[in-house]
């Protein structure tokens, strides 16, 4: 495998939703709904091996039942602005998770990440931190966001995206070689503007109806 820590989630429900999202005819409203749904499904798949601890609870019938609790709390960190479209579905699935926000945009000329906001939950060292962004394209924003989480103390980090490009993976894993990346598809590459091909267009524009 070219990238040891790249995980592609190939569940049929995820792939069907991704196919609809790629379609240029899919309206903004449906795109937003699909992004929320597919993000929740992907998190369900990627968290199946989270550490747990055993507990006992009393049922309404007065009996004790053995069960499990997560051994660590969770923190969700969407990268503005497209990552916000993933947050709703994931947070609905894990409502107890703390939420941080990182604002990064990609300079259209240099294609380098520019940070403009960062607010992260406290005590990230004790959390499973999931960074959210639909695209791992050039890899600059994703790598920078994970760096910010590490600076804040995060030790258990994963990155969740819908699409990943080889160029983005090369850059990301050069900076964070053991941080796992979960994606729904590994696409061909980037065009001259840094967009993933075949891709699904600009996720932020399609989320919020700001296509030109």
C-alpha positions as a Markdown table, in Angstrom:
| # | Residue | x | y | z |
|---|---|---|---|---|
| 1 | Unk | 0.0 | 0.0 | 0.0 |
| 2 | Unk | 1.4 | 3.4 | -1.0 |
| 3 | Unk | 0.2 | 5.2 | 2.1 |
| 4 | Unk | 0.3 | 3.0 | 5.2 |
| 5 | Unk | -2.1 | 5.1 | 7.3 |
| 6 | Unk | -4.7 | 5.9 | 4.6 |
| 7 | Unk | -8.0 | 4.0 | 5.1 |
| 8 | Unk | -10.6 | 4.0 | 2.4 |
| 9 | Unk | -14.1 | 3.3 | 3.6 |
| 10 | Unk | -16.0 | 1.4 | 0.9 |
| 11 | Unk | -19.3 | 0.7 | 2.5 |
| 12 | Unk | -22.1 | 0.7 | -0.3 |
| 13 | Unk | -24.2 | 3.3 | 1.5 |
| 14 | Unk | -21.3 | 5.7 | 1.7 |
| 15 | Unk | -20.3 | 5.1 | -1.9 |
| 16 | Unk | -23.8 | 5.6 | -3.2 |
| 17 | Unk | -24.1 | 9.0 | -1.4 |
| 18 | Unk | -20.7 | 10.0 | -2.6 |
| 19 | Unk | -21.7 | 9.3 | -6.2 |
| 20 | Unk | -24.7 | 11.5 | -5.9 |
| 21 | Unk | -22.5 | 14.3 | -4.4 |
| 22 | Unk | -20.1 | 14.1 | -7.3 |
| 23 | Unk | -23.0 | 14.7 | -9.8 |
| 24 | Unk | -23.0 | 18.3 | -10.9 |
| 25 | Unk | -26.8 | 18.3 | -11.1 |
| 26 | Unk | -27.2 | 17.6 | -7.4 |
| 27 | Unk | -28.7 | 20.8 | -5.8 |
| 28 | Unk | -27.1 | 22.6 | -2.9 |
| 29 | Unk | -29.8 | 21.4 | -0.4 |
| 30 | Unk | -29.3 | 17.8 | -1.3 |
| 31 | Unk | -25.5 | 18.2 | -1.2 |
| 32 | Unk | -25.7 | 19.5 | 2.3 |
| 33 | Unk | -27.9 | 16.7 | 3.5 |
| 34 | Unk | -25.7 | 14.1 | 1.8 |
| 35 | Unk | -22.5 | 15.5 | 3.4 |
| 36 | Unk | -24.1 | 15.3 | 6.8 |
| 37 | Unk | -25.3 | 11.8 | 6.3 |
| 38 | Unk | -22.1 | 10.4 | 4.7 |
| 39 | Unk | -20.0 | 12.0 | 7.5 |
| 40 | Unk | -22.0 | 10.3 | 10.2 |
| 41 | Unk | -21.7 | 6.9 | 8.4 |
| 42 | Unk | -18.0 | 7.3 | 8.0 |
| 43 | Unk | -17.4 | 8.2 | 11.6 |
| 44 | Unk | -19.5 | 5.1 | 12.6 |
| 45 | Unk | -17.1 | 3.0 | 10.6 |
| 46 | Unk | -13.9 | 4.6 | 11.7 |
| 47 | Unk | -14.7 | 4.5 | 15.4 |
| 48 | Unk | -15.4 | 0.8 | 15.7 |
| 49 | Unk | -12.1 | 0.2 | 17.5 |
| 50 | Unk | -12.2 | 3.0 | 20.0 |
| 51 | Unk | -10.9 | 2.0 | 23.5 |
| 52 | Unk | -13.7 | 1.2 | 25.9 |
| 53 | Unk | -14.2 | 0.4 | 29.6 |
| 54 | Unk | -16.7 | -2.0 | 31.2 |
| 55 | Unk | -19.5 | -0.7 | 33.4 |
| 56 | Unk | -22.6 | -2.1 | 35.1 |
| 57 | Unk | -26.0 | -0.3 | 35.0 |
| 58 | Unk | -29.3 | -1.1 | 36.7 |
| 59 | Unk | -32.2 | -1.7 | 34.3 |
| 60 | Unk | -35.8 | -0.6 | 34.9 |
| 61 | Unk | -36.5 | -4.2 | 36.1 |
| 62 | Unk | -33.9 | -3.8 | 38.9 |
| 63 | Unk | -31.4 | -6.0 | 37.3 |
| 64 | Unk | -27.7 | -5.2 | 36.6 |
| 65 | Unk | -26.6 | -5.3 | 33.0 |
| 66 | Unk | -23.0 | -5.2 | 31.9 |
| 67 | Unk | -22.1 | -2.7 | 29.3 |
| 68 | Unk | -19.4 | -0.4 | 27.8 |
| 69 | Unk | -18.5 | 3.2 | 27.9 |
| 70 | Unk | -15.9 | 5.0 | 25.8 |
| 71 | Unk | -12.5 | 5.1 | 27.6 |
| 72 | Unk | -11.8 | 8.6 | 26.2 |
| 73 | Unk | -13.9 | 11.6 | 25.4 |
| 74 | Unk | -14.2 | 12.8 | 21.8 |
| 75 | Unk | -13.4 | 16.1 | 20.2 |
| 76 | Unk | -14.5 | 17.2 | 16.8 |
| 77 | Unk | -12.5 | 19.8 | 14.9 |
| 78 | Unk | -14.0 | 21.0 | 11.6 |
| 79 | Unk | -11.9 | 23.1 | 9.3 |
| 80 | Unk | -13.9 | 26.2 | 8.2 |
| 81 | Unk | -15.8 | 26.5 | 6.0 |
| 82 | Unk | -16.5 | 23.2 | 4.3 |
| 83 | Unk | -15.7 | 21.1 | 7.4 |
| 84 | Unk | -18.8 | 22.7 | 9.1 |
| 85 | Unk | -21.0 | 20.7 | 6.7 |
| 86 | Unk | -19.6 | 17.5 | 8.2 |
| 87 | Unk | -20.0 | 18.6 | 11.8 |
| 88 | Unk | -23.8 | 18.3 | 12.0 |
| 89 | Unk | -24.1 | 14.7 | 11.1 |
| 90 | Unk | -21.1 | 13.6 | 13.2 |
| 91 | Unk | -22.2 | 15.6 | 16.3 |
| 92 | Unk | -25.7 | 14.1 | 16.1 |
| 93 | Unk | -24.1 | 10.7 | 16.2 |
| 94 | Unk | -21.7 | 11.7 | 19.1 |
| 95 | Unk | -23.6 | 14.5 | 20.9 |
| 96 | Unk | -21.2 | 14.3 | 24.0 |
| 97 | Unk | -18.2 | 15.3 | 21.9 |
| 98 | Unk | -16.5 | 18.6 | 22.4 |
| 99 | Unk | -16.2 | 20.8 | 19.3 |
| 100 | Unk | -13.3 | 23.0 | 18.3 |
| 101 | Unk | -13.0 | 25.3 | 15.2 |
| 102 | Unk | -10.1 | 26.0 | 12.9 |
| 103 | Unk | -10.4 | 28.7 | 10.2 |
| 104 | Unk | -8.0 | 28.1 | 7.3 |
| 105 | Unk | -8.3 | 29.2 | 3.7 |
| 106 | Unk | -6.0 | 28.3 | 0.7 |
| 107 | Unk | -4.3 | 31.2 | -1.0 |
| 108 | Unk | -5.4 | 31.0 | -4.6 |
| 109 | Unk | -2.0 | 31.9 | -6.0 |
| 110 | Unk | 0.5 | 30.1 | -3.7 |
| 111 | Unk | -2.0 | 27.3 | -2.8 |
| 112 | Unk | -0.6 | 27.6 | 0.8 |
| 113 | Unk | -2.8 | 27.5 | 3.9 |
| 114 | Unk | -3.6 | 30.8 | 5.7 |
| 115 | Unk | -4.9 | 30.5 | 9.3 |
| 116 | Unk | -7.4 | 33.1 | 10.5 |
| 117 | Unk | -9.1 | 31.4 | 13.5 |
| 118 | Unk | -8.4 | 28.6 | 16.0 |
| 119 | Unk | -10.4 | 27.7 | 19.1 |
| 120 | Unk | -9.9 | 24.2 | 20.5 |
| 121 | Unk | -11.5 | 22.3 | 23.4 |
| 122 | Unk | -9.4 | 22.0 | 26.6 |
| 123 | Unk | -7.6 | 18.8 | 27.7 |
| 124 | Unk | -7.1 | 17.4 | 24.2 |
| 125 | Unk | -4.4 | 15.1 | 25.5 |
| 126 | Unk | -7.2 | 13.0 | 27.0 |
| 127 | Unk | -9.4 | 13.0 | 23.9 |
| 128 | Unk | -9.9 | 11.1 | 20.6 |
| 129 | Unk | -9.6 | 14.1 | 18.2 |
| 130 | Unk | -11.2 | 13.9 | 14.8 |
| 131 | Unk | -10.4 | 16.7 | 12.3 |
| 132 | Unk | -13.0 | 17.2 | 9.6 |
| 133 | Unk | -12.7 | 18.5 | 6.1 |
| 134 | Unk | -14.3 | 17.1 | 2.9 |
| 135 | Unk | -11.1 | 17.4 | 0.8 |
| 136 | Unk | -7.5 | 16.3 | 1.3 |
| 137 | Unk | -6.4 | 18.1 | -1.8 |
| 138 | Unk | -3.0 | 19.9 | -1.6 |
| 139 | Unk | -2.8 | 18.7 | 2.0 |
| 140 | Unk | -1.7 | 22.1 | 3.4 |
| 141 | Unk | -4.8 | 22.9 | 5.4 |
| 142 | Unk | -5.2 | 19.4 | 6.8 |
| 143 | Unk | -1.6 | 19.2 | 7.9 |
| 144 | Unk | -1.7 | 22.6 | 9.5 |
| 145 | Unk | -4.9 | 21.8 | 11.3 |
| 146 | Unk | -3.5 | 18.6 | 12.8 |
| 147 | Unk | -0.3 | 20.6 | 13.8 |
| 148 | Unk | -2.5 | 23.0 | 15.7 |
| 149 | Unk | -4.2 | 20.2 | 17.5 |
| 150 | Unk | -0.9 | 18.6 | 18.4 |
| 151 | Unk | 0.3 | 22.0 | 19.8 |
| 152 | Unk | -2.8 | 22.1 | 22.0 |
| 153 | Unk | -1.8 | 18.7 | 23.4 |
| 154 | Unk | -3.8 | 16.2 | 21.3 |
| 155 | Unk | -2.2 | 12.8 | 21.2 |
| 156 | Unk | -4.9 | 10.6 | 19.6 |
| 157 | Unk | -5.8 | 12.3 | 16.2 |
| 158 | Unk | -7.4 | 11.1 | 13.0 |
| 159 | Unk | -8.4 | 13.0 | 9.9 |
| 160 | Unk | -11.7 | 12.4 | 8.1 |
| 161 | Unk | -12.4 | 13.5 | 4.5 |
| 162 | Unk | -14.6 | 12.4 | 1.6 |
| 163 | Unk | -11.9 | 12.6 | -1.1 |
| 164 | Unk | -8.1 | 12.4 | -1.0 |
| 165 | Unk | -5.6 | 13.1 | -3.7 |
| 166 | Unk | -2.1 | 11.6 | -4.0 |
| 167 | Unk | -0.5 | 15.1 | -3.7 |
| 168 | Unk | -2.4 | 15.8 | -0.5 |
| 169 | Unk | -1.5 | 12.5 | 1.0 |
| 170 | Unk | 2.2 | 13.0 | 0.2 |
| 171 | Unk | 2.2 | 16.3 | 1.9 |
| 172 | Unk | 0.1 | 15.3 | 4.9 |
| 173 | Unk | 2.0 | 12.1 | 5.7 |
| 174 | Unk | 5.3 | 13.9 | 5.3 |
| 175 | Unk | 4.3 | 16.1 | 8.3 |
| 176 | Unk | 2.2 | 13.6 | 10.2 |
| 177 | Unk | 3.4 | 10.1 | 9.2 |
| 178 | Unk | 1.4 | 8.2 | 11.7 |
| 179 | Unk | -1.9 | 10.1 | 11.8 |
| 180 | Unk | -4.6 | 8.0 | 10.2 |
| 181 | Unk | -6.6 | 9.5 | 7.3 |
| 182 | Unk | -10.1 | 8.1 | 6.6 |
| 183 | Unk | -11.6 | 8.8 | 3.2 |
| 184 | Unk | -14.4 | 7.6 | 1.0 |
| 185 | Unk | -12.3 | 7.7 | -2.2 |
| 186 | Unk | -8.7 | 8.1 | -3.3 |
| 187 | Unk | -9.0 | 10.2 | -6.5 |
| 188 | Unk | -6.6 | 10.7 | -9.5 |
| 189 | Unk | -4.9 | 14.0 | -8.6 |
| 190 | Unk | -5.1 | 17.8 | -8.7 |
| 191 | Unk | -5.7 | 20.2 | -11.5 |
| 192 | Unk | -3.7 | 23.5 | -11.9 |
| 193 | Unk | -5.9 | 25.2 | -9.4 |
| 194 | Unk | -5.4 | 22.6 | -6.7 |
| 195 | Unk | -8.9 | 21.0 | -7.1 |
| 196 | Unk | -9.3 | 17.2 | -6.9 |
| 197 | Unk | -10.0 | 15.3 | -10.1 |
| 198 | Unk | -12.5 | 13.9 | -10.8 |
| 199 | Unk | -13.6 | 15.3 | -7.5 |
| 200 | Unk | -16.9 | 16.9 | -6.7 |
| 201 | Unk | -16.2 | 20.6 | -7.3 |
| 202 | Unk | -15.7 | 23.1 | -4.5 |
| 203 | Unk | -17.4 | 21.6 | -1.4 |
| 204 | Unk | -17.8 | 24.9 | 0.3 |
| 205 | Unk | -19.5 | 26.6 | -2.7 |
| 206 | Unk | -21.8 | 23.6 | -3.2 |
| 207 | Unk | -22.7 | 23.6 | 0.5 |
| 208 | Unk | -23.6 | 27.2 | 0.7 |
| 209 | Unk | -24.6 | 28.1 | -2.9 |
| 210 | Unk | -21.8 | 30.4 | -3.6 |
| 211 | Unk | -20.8 | 29.0 | -7.0 |
| 212 | Unk | -19.8 | 31.6 | -9.5 |
